[in-house]
Structure formats: structure tokens, C-alpha cells
Amino acid sequence: MAIMTSSTTFQPVLERIAEEIERTPGRGRPADYIPALAARDPRRFGMAVADLDGTVYGVGDWREPFSAQSLTKVFTLALDLAREGDALWEHVGREPSGNPFNSLVQLEYENGIPRNPFINAGALVVTDRLHTRTGDASGELLSFLRTESGNPDLTFDEEVAASESAHGDRNAALGHFMASYGNIDNPVPTLLDQYFRQCSVTVSCADLALATSFLARHGIRADGTRLLTRSQAKQINAIMLTCGTYDAAGDFAYRVGLPGKSGVGGGIIAVVPGRCTLCVWSPGLDERGNSVAGVAALDRFTTLTGLSVF
């Protein structure tokens, strides 16, 4: 197996992966508990890779907009960590949960402190703290994504946000439970509105590969300014590796070997620190909420290129 030495080889690798994925029979099922996502065709597939200089390579439906969902948790975490630093970790942990992403169980044992920022409880805490500091957490997120992706047309999908709100009882329970321990600053209905809007952002693989590049550049934004210290970027990449794919993080690290974050919209973002960022999208999910074709494609990418953190 040849190790990649030039970014010019990204396109042939992506095309080979797309051909292999096309021949794969089982693709999982879309997230049916969010009605606005349930109708997506599980055989859709797109993949993009962004170099550190902003060059993007893509294949399949790599410019097709889809619902970012939990992928946004990475960006709100970065935006809040940049503002308050290590004080954030007094309110949310950094350990894998081992439980479903919307579980209430551990919160009771651990006094309202979520295990990590990527389960729903942890993401609610991060969104709450970002909202306290900015007055508009979802707006801050959208502005960041527009700037880093270079796509000023990114926006919220109001239908998806309304669909999540109508089926958001579990998230409301998480919010109220943490508020009872004093770990939520804002009124829970305000927080939920911000959180559902955050998750409803519609993006493409190209948008997300570019927007995630600050983590491959060790905290440096597209315009050359620093969002995070090198240490903070390392921290986020580490949490992505250990907690980014719900309770399948161990298997994802084993197969893919990169920091990654998945969302139930079918997207997965991944980081090769110092080299490139990736986004893959296919709406069919496995039983743990991760894109079946997406994980397979990233597995093939690191196998074919040798690009891994291991």
C-alpha cells in the first residue's frame, strides 16, 4: 500500500471509494424519529476532503445540502472553549458515556454534570454557556460556519427545527434535570429553541470539510487568525476520537483511526491533524446512529492513504 505524498491523489482515492460504496448492499435506515429526516434516500452518498490551503476535492453528492444535526456540537464546543477556556470543564466532562446519546441515566449519578460535550446533555450545557456569552448561540454558530466554509447562503432548516421541537421531550427532560442542579443558566425553553435551531443547520460535505479545517490547522481559522490555542485544538480532536460517534467510538477508532463526529442526518466529519479534513454523508444509519456508508468510506480512506493518527 502506497502512502499518500501529494494532495493530487485525493481525487482518484475518492472516486475509488465511491465506486466501492456503490456496490455495497446494506446502507442502514434514515433517522425515523425525526420525521423531516425520515424520507432521505439511504443510498445517497457524498464525500469531500479539504486541504489546509482550502482546496476541496469531492465525489458523489458532495455539494448536496443535508441536516448537520450533531455535527454542530463540534463547532459550538470550539466557540465556547475559545471564550471561557478550562472553566467549561467544570460543567461538562471529557469521558465516553457508554450509553445512548440522549440517556438520562448517568446525569442522576453524576449530579447533573454530563459525561462529555457530544452527548445531548453535554451539548445542551455547551449551547447554554455559549448563549450566555453571545446572546445568540445558534446565530454565532451560523456566522462561524458561513465564514469558514465561504458559503454565505448557509441557513437553518425551519421544518427540521420544528420537527425536532415537536419531538423534543427527552431533550427538555435533560435540560430541566440539569437546571435542577444549577448547571443551566438560561430558561430551558430558550435553550431548547437555540439547540434545535443549531442542529437544523443545512450544509454540504464541501461546506463542512472546509469549516472543520481549523482543527487540522491546530486552531487557526481560514483567515489566519487563531480561534483556539494549539492545546485546545488538541483537546477537541481528542474528545472527537473518544466520544464523537455516540457509543461506537471504540469501533470507529479501530476502523478509521481519526478524530470524528457523526450526526443522525447521516454526516460524519473527520480530522487528519496537520494534513486535511473530511466530510462524508449518507443518510442510512446503523443501530447506534452512525452512517453505515460514511464509516465504511472513512475506513477505506485511511486504509488507502495511510493517513491516520495511529
Secondary structure, 3 states (H helix, E strand, C coil): CCCCCCHHHHHHHHHHHHHHHHCCCCCCECCCCCHHHHCCCCCCCEEEEEECCCCEEEEECCCCCEECHHHHHHHHHHHHHHHHHHHHHHCCCCCCCCCCCCCCHHHHHCCCCCCCCCCHHHHHHHHHHHHHHHCCHHHHHHHHHHHHHCCCCCEECHHHHHHHHHCCHHHHHHHHHHHHCCCCCCCHHHHHHHHHHHHCEEECHHHHHHHCHHHHCCCECCCCCECCCHHHHHHHHHHHHHHCCHHHHHHHHHHCCCCEEECCCCEEEEEECCCEEEEEECCCECCCCCEHHHHHHHHHHHHHHCCCCC
